[in-house]
C-alpha cells in the first residue's frame, strides 16, 4: 500500500481552520503520514502529569498533540491568509505553489 500524498510538510506555517484552536497559527513540527495528522507547535496542547526526573525536572509538562491534516491550511506569506496549494513543474522539479497568488511555497532556499 502506498503512502497518501499531503501538501503540508515539516517547517510549513499553517493555520487551524476548524476546531478548538480555530484561527491560530503555528509551524508544523511533525507529519504523521500513516494517520493523516500533523503536530503543530503550540496548537492542540495538553497537560501531561509526570514525576520530576531528568527528562521533566519540573514534573507536569505541556505536549502538542496531533491534529487532523484536513483541519489545517498553509498560510500564503504574501496575502497573510490561508490558501490552497497545487503542484507544478519548474526547471524539471516538482514544486508546490499557492493557487491564488502563484508563488512557490517556501520560496527561495527551501
Secondary structure, 3 states (H helix, E strand, C coil): CCCCCCCCCCCCEEEECCCCCCCCEEEEEEEECCCCEEEECCCCEEEECCCCCCCCCCCCEEEECCEEHHHEEEEECCCCEECCEEEEEECCEEEEEECCCCCECCCCCC
